[in-house]
Each structure stands twice: as structure tokens, then as C-alpha cells.
Amino acid sequence: MDIHRLQAGPSSAVIGTTGAELHALRLAGHDLLWEAGPLWPRHAPLLFPIVGRLNGDILRHRGRTFSMPRHGFARERDFTWIERSEAACTLELRDDAATRACYPFAFSLQVTWTLGATGLRMDLALHNPGSDPLPASLGLHPAFRWPLVPGLPKSAHRLVFEADEPGPLRRLTREGLLDPALRTSPIQDRILPLRESLFTEDALIFDRPRSRALRLEAEGGPALDLRWEGFPHLGLWAKPDPGPAFLCLEPWEGHADPEGWAGEFSEKPGSFQLPPGATRCWALDLSMAMAP
């Protein structure tokens, strides 16, 4: 794997070719990204062409079946450098014989990272160069340090959402599929106090949240602002107690198969179809502030 270091004033980031993954991020003097320790050896994987799990890990298309791992294959594939500069880089993944063996579609996925003195932006563009519609899901899975700075307790942190989020909340079954049961949202007055017990049933999934931004903060300490474009779903995940020191804040377009779903991939709930010749774009902005 090749890496590229971005620098913009006091800010720095490290990007790797495998999965076009962010490996390190330092803003306002704080290292923000989980170091990929042994309990979860990833930093910020890119989820494509699925988010979550397919029923039986099987993709069904026009009478054929293909084996597809949880969260897809992009996070394991080497992207190609398109452009590299001091404060920005672009990488691309295209279909090949290996991808078509599990995902029989033509595609081009470009990821651009742009670092500024106070923040980092990720732009994604999926293009369909084929003659058939391109069904897909795409999601982000960045793991941020929790606590944000050493010495703060995890329980001192909270998430502040851009808008009221009355829910409902979704969960996953033991098989990793979307549970049909709707849960009451734990968010009150746009605030979710954080504790490890929130994740004893795996991820918290907001199917269509009103917010397109949130803040991870600790009173009197630093705050991390996230703002996303194009992603209609949101997942929150951490290893349950006693978990490692990270929290995943995950904008998605797509989610796991609903429990019992075994239909055509092109009809999968939560996914989208990209017409031939079309391009679809998403973005994530990360910046630092101070909590009130």
C-alpha cells in the first residue's frame, strides 16, 4: 500500500491507496482518528458497493448469484492515484475481472481528499460507464477517538445534532440484517449523551434523519464538527463495554438488507440506481471547534 501525506498549515492527514482510506487526521493540535488497534484494525473504511450485509452474503442479479462480503469490496481494493499535491489528492477504483466476479457492473469511483488549515473535505463521485443501470449503496465509516483528548471520560461526551431527531431508530439482528422493529430515539432536544451501553445491540441506525450535520463534543473541551452531503442515512457504532476508544459516525446511502429480504439487488431497499452515463456525488466535511 502506498500513502500520501497532506499538509495545510498546522493541519495534516494521511491517505492510503487501499480503500482510499484516511489513516490519520490532525486538526487544531488534536489527533482525531482511531489508530486501528487490534480490537478493530481499521481507521475510516469506504463502504461500496453495499453498506452492511446482504442476506446470506448473496447478491442476486438476473437469475445469478454472487458472493458479496459485508460492506462490499472497496475497502480492500487498491485505488489508483489520479492526482497528488501538498494539500489534496484524488484516487480512483474501476471495475475489473475481480470486482465483476462478485459485482457484475461497470463503475468508476473517485475519492478526493482536500485539506485546509481548519478542516478536511472528502468528495466522492460514482460514474456509470456501462450501458445498464448501476445499482449500488455507498457509505462512510470513520472512527474518531473517544474520548477526543486523553484524560476525558467517555461519558463526558455527547453528540449534538443539527435538527430534532424524533426517530424512529433501527437496529440490526444477530445476523447483521436490518431489524423490522422500530425503536424509540435516544436523542432528546437534539442531544445524545454518549455511553458505551448504547452499542450493546450493535449500531444505531437513523433511516432518514433530518440532520445533515452533527457535533461530537465534551464540555469545556474540543469539538469535532461533521457535515455531509448526499447521504440520507446515518449509522452510529462503537464496540460495546469494555470497548476500545473510538466512535464511528457514519453517513450512508444504503443499509443492510431487511430481515427476510431475498430479492433482486437492483430492488434492494435503501439502494439507488445510477443510469448509464450518469454520475452521483457525495461529500463529508470535518472541522474542529471548542465546546461551549
C-alpha positions as CSV (number, residue, x, y, z in Angstrom):
1,M,0.0,0.0,0.0
2,D,1.2,3.5,-0.9
3,I,0.4,6.5,1.3
4,H,0.3,10.3,0.7
5,R,0.6,12.9,3.5
6,L,-1.4,16.1,3.2
7,Q,-0.3,19.3,4.9
8,A,-2.1,22.7,5.2
9,G,-0.7,25.0,7.8
10,P,-1.0,23.2,11.2
11,S,-3.3,20.5,9.8
12,S,-2.2,17.2,8.4
13,A,-3.7,14.0,7.1
14,V,-2.5,10.6,5.7
15,I,-4.3,8.8,2.9
16,G,-3.6,5.2,1.8
17,T,-4.3,3.6,-1.6
18,T,-6.0,0.6,-0.1
19,G,-9.7,1.7,0.1
20,A,-8.7,5.3,-0.5
21,E,-8.7,5.3,3.3
22,L,-7.9,8.1,5.7
23,H,-5.2,6.9,8.1
24,A,-4.6,9.9,10.3
25,L,-6.0,13.4,10.8
26,R,-4.6,16.2,12.9
27,L,-6.6,19.4,13.3
28,A,-6.1,22.3,15.8
29,G,-3.3,20.3,17.5
30,H,-5.5,17.2,18.1
31,D,-5.1,13.7,16.6
32,L,-8.7,12.8,15.8
33,L,-8.7,9.4,14.1
34,W,-8.7,6.0,15.7
35,E,-5.3,4.3,15.3
36,A,-6.6,1.0,14.0
37,G,-5.8,-1.1,17.1
38,P,-6.2,-4.8,17.3
39,L,-9.8,-4.8,18.5
40,W,-10.8,-3.0,15.3
41,P,-8.0,-2.8,12.8
42,R,-9.4,0.0,10.6
43,H,-9.4,3.8,10.5
44,A,-12.1,5.0,8.1
45,P,-13.1,2.4,5.6
46,L,-15.2,3.2,2.5
47,L,-18.3,1.1,2.1
48,F,-19.1,0.1,-1.6
49,P,-21.0,-1.3,-3.4
50,I,-23.0,-2.2,-0.3
51,V,-23.5,-0.9,3.2
52,G,-23.9,-3.5,5.9
53,R,-24.7,-7.1,5.0
54,L,-26.7,-8.8,2.3
55,N,-28.9,-11.7,3.3
56,G,-26.7,-14.7,3.3
57,D,-23.9,-12.5,1.8
58,I,-25.6,-13.2,-1.6
59,L,-26.1,-10.6,-4.4
60,R,-28.9,-11.7,-6.8
61,H,-29.0,-10.3,-10.3
62,R,-31.0,-11.6,-13.2
63,G,-31.1,-15.2,-12.0
64,R,-27.5,-15.4,-11.0
65,T,-26.0,-15.2,-7.5
66,F,-22.7,-13.6,-6.4
67,S,-20.9,-13.8,-3.1
68,M,-20.5,-10.3,-1.6
69,P,-18.8,-9.6,1.8
70,R,-20.2,-7.3,4.4
71,H,-19.7,-3.6,3.5
72,G,-18.5,-4.7,0.0
73,F,-15.0,-4.8,-1.5
74,A,-13.9,-1.2,-2.0
75,R,-12.2,-1.1,1.5
76,E,-9.9,-4.0,0.5
77,R,-9.0,-2.8,-3.0
78,D,-6.1,-0.7,-4.1
79,F,-7.2,2.6,-5.7
80,T,-5.1,4.3,-8.3
81,W,-3.6,7.8,-7.8
82,I,-5.1,10.3,-10.2
83,E,-3.6,13.4,-8.7
84,R,-1.5,14.3,-5.7
85,S,-0.4,17.7,-4.3
86,E,0.6,19.2,-1.0
87,A,-3.0,19.6,0.3
88,A,-5.1,17.4,-1.9
89,C,-5.2,14.0,-3.7
90,T,-7.6,12.1,-5.9
91,L,-7.8,8.3,-6.1
92,E,-9.9,6.0,-8.4
93,L,-11.3,2.5,-8.4
94,R,-12.6,0.9,-11.6
95,D,-14.3,-2.4,-12.2
96,D,-12.1,-5.3,-13.3
97,A,-12.3,-9.0,-13.6
98,A,-12.1,-9.4,-9.8
99,T,-14.9,-6.9,-9.0
100,R,-17.1,-8.3,-11.7
101,A,-16.8,-11.8,-10.2
102,C,-18.9,-10.6,-7.2
103,Y,-20.5,-7.4,-8.7
104,P,-21.3,-7.7,-12.4
105,F,-21.4,-4.0,-13.2
106,A,-19.2,-1.4,-14.8
107,F,-18.3,1.6,-12.5
108,S,-15.7,4.3,-11.7
109,L,-15.4,5.6,-8.2
110,Q,-13.3,8.6,-7.5
111,V,-12.4,9.9,-4.0
112,T,-10.8,13.3,-3.5
113,W,-9.4,14.5,-0.1
114,T,-8.8,18.2,0.3
115,L,-7.1,19.6,3.5
116,G,-7.4,23.1,4.8
117,A,-5.9,24.9,7.7
118,T,-9.0,24.1,9.8
119,G,-10.6,21.1,8.2
120,L,-10.7,18.2,5.8
121,R,-13.2,17.6,3.0
122,M,-13.9,14.3,1.2
123,D,-15.6,14.3,-2.2
124,L,-16.9,11.1,-3.8
125,A,-18.1,10.7,-7.4
126,L,-19.5,7.4,-8.7
127,H,-19.8,7.2,-12.5
128,N,-21.7,4.6,-14.6
129,P,-19.7,4.0,-17.8
130,G,-21.9,1.0,-18.7
131,S,-25.0,0.5,-20.8
132,D,-27.1,-0.8,-18.0
133,P,-28.3,0.9,-14.8
134,L,-25.8,0.6,-11.9
135,P,-27.4,-0.4,-8.6
136,A,-25.3,0.4,-5.5
137,S,-25.0,1.6,-2.0
138,L,-22.2,3.8,-0.6
139,G,-21.2,4.7,2.9
140,L,-18.5,6.1,5.1
141,H,-17.2,4.5,8.3
142,P,-14.8,6.9,10.0
143,A,-13.7,6.1,13.6
144,F,-12.9,9.0,15.8
145,R,-11.1,9.0,19.1
146,W,-13.5,8.7,22.0
147,P,-12.5,10.4,24.2
148,L,-11.4,13.2,21.9
149,V,-8.4,14.0,24.1
150,P,-6.7,11.8,26.7
151,G,-7.9,12.1,30.3
152,L,-11.5,13.0,29.5
153,P,-14.1,10.2,30.4
154,K,-16.2,8.8,27.6
155,S,-19.3,9.8,29.5
156,A,-18.3,13.5,29.3
157,H,-19.0,13.4,25.5
158,R,-22.2,14.0,23.6
159,L,-23.5,14.3,20.1
160,V,-25.4,17.5,19.2
161,F,-27.5,17.1,16.0
162,E,-28.3,19.9,13.6
163,A,-32.1,19.2,13.9
164,D,-34.5,17.5,16.2
165,E,-34.4,13.7,15.6
166,P,-37.6,12.1,17.0
167,G,-36.8,8.9,15.2
168,P,-37.6,6.1,14.9
169,L,-34.4,4.3,15.4
170,R,-33.4,1.0,13.7
171,R,-31.2,-1.8,14.9
172,L,-29.6,-4.9,13.4
173,T,-30.5,-8.5,14.1
174,R,-27.9,-11.0,15.3
175,E,-27.2,-11.9,11.7
176,G,-26.4,-8.3,10.9
177,L,-29.6,-7.6,8.9
178,L,-32.0,-4.7,9.4
179,D,-34.4,-5.4,12.2
180,P,-38.0,-4.6,11.3
181,A,-38.8,-3.4,14.8
182,L,-38.8,0.4,15.3
183,R,-37.1,1.7,18.4
184,T,-37.5,5.0,20.3
185,S,-34.9,7.5,19.6
186,P,-32.5,8.2,22.5
187,I,-31.9,11.8,21.2
188,Q,-33.6,14.5,23.3
189,D,-33.6,18.2,22.3
190,R,-31.0,17.4,19.6
191,I,-28.6,15.9,22.2
192,L,-27.4,12.3,22.5
193,P,-25.4,11.7,25.7
194,L,-22.7,9.1,24.9
195,R,-22.2,5.9,26.8
196,E,-20.8,2.5,25.8
197,S,-24.1,0.8,26.7
198,L,-25.8,2.4,23.7
199,F,-24.0,-0.1,21.4
200,T,-24.7,-3.4,23.2
201,E,-27.1,-4.1,20.3
202,D,-24.6,-3.0,17.7
203,A,-25.2,0.1,15.6
204,L,-27.8,2.8,16.0
205,I,-29.3,3.4,12.5
206,F,-31.3,6.5,11.6
207,D,-33.1,5.7,8.4
208,R,-33.9,9.2,7.3
209,P,-32.5,11.7,9.8
210,R,-33.4,15.4,9.4
211,S,-29.9,16.4,10.2
212,R,-27.1,16.8,7.7
213,A,-24.6,17.8,10.4
214,L,-23.6,16.9,14.0
215,R,-21.0,17.7,16.6
216,L,-19.0,15.4,18.8
217,E,-18.1,17.4,21.9
218,A,-17.1,17.3,25.5
219,E,-17.9,20.1,27.8
220,G,-15.1,22.6,28.0
221,G,-13.0,20.6,25.6
222,P,-12.6,20.3,21.8
223,A,-15.5,19.6,19.4
224,L,-15.5,17.8,16.1
225,D,-18.0,19.0,13.5
226,L,-19.2,16.8,10.7
227,R,-21.3,17.9,7.8
228,W,-22.3,15.6,4.9
229,E,-24.0,15.9,1.5
230,G,-25.9,13.3,-0.4
231,F,-26.2,10.7,2.3
232,P,-29.8,10.1,3.5
233,H,-29.0,7.6,6.3
234,L,-26.8,7.7,9.4
235,G,-25.2,5.0,11.5
236,L,-23.5,5.3,14.9
237,W,-21.3,2.5,16.1
238,A,-18.7,1.6,18.7
239,K,-17.5,-1.6,20.3
240,P,-19.7,-2.2,23.5
241,D,-18.3,-2.0,27.0
242,P,-15.5,-2.6,27.6
243,G,-14.8,-1.2,24.2
244,P,-11.8,0.5,22.6
245,A,-11.5,4.2,22.5
246,F,-13.3,5.1,19.3
247,L,-16.7,6.1,18.0
248,C,-17.8,5.7,14.3
249,L,-20.0,8.4,12.8
250,E,-21.2,7.0,9.5
251,P,-23.2,8.8,6.8
252,W,-24.6,6.3,4.4
253,E,-26.7,5.9,1.3
254,G,-27.9,2.4,1.8
255,H,-28.1,-0.1,4.7
256,A,-28.1,-3.8,5.4
257,D,-30.8,-6.0,3.8
258,P,-34.0,-6.0,5.9
259,E,-34.5,-9.3,7.7
260,G,-36.1,-11.8,5.3
261,W,-35.3,-9.8,2.2
262,A,-34.0,-12.1,-0.7
263,G,-34.9,-10.1,-3.8
264,E,-33.0,-8.7,-6.8
265,F,-30.1,-6.5,-5.9
266,S,-31.5,-3.7,-8.1
267,E,-34.6,-3.6,-5.9
268,K,-32.7,-3.7,-2.6
269,P,-34.3,-1.3,0.0
270,G,-32.1,1.7,0.7
271,S,-30.0,1.4,-2.5
272,F,-30.0,3.6,-5.6
273,Q,-29.7,3.0,-9.4
274,L,-27.4,5.2,-11.5
275,P,-28.5,5.5,-15.1
276,P,-26.0,4.8,-17.9
277,G,-23.5,7.6,-18.3
278,A,-24.6,9.3,-15.1
279,T,-22.5,10.4,-12.1
280,R,-23.6,10.7,-8.5
281,C,-21.7,12.7,-5.8
282,W,-21.4,12.8,-2.1
283,A,-19.3,14.8,0.4
284,L,-18.1,14.9,4.0
285,D,-16.6,17.9,5.8
286,L,-14.7,17.6,9.1
287,S,-13.6,20.6,11.2
288,M,-12.6,21.4,14.8
289,A,-14.2,23.8,17.3
290,M,-14.5,24.2,21.1
291,A,-17.5,23.0,23.0
292,P,-19.4,25.6,24.9
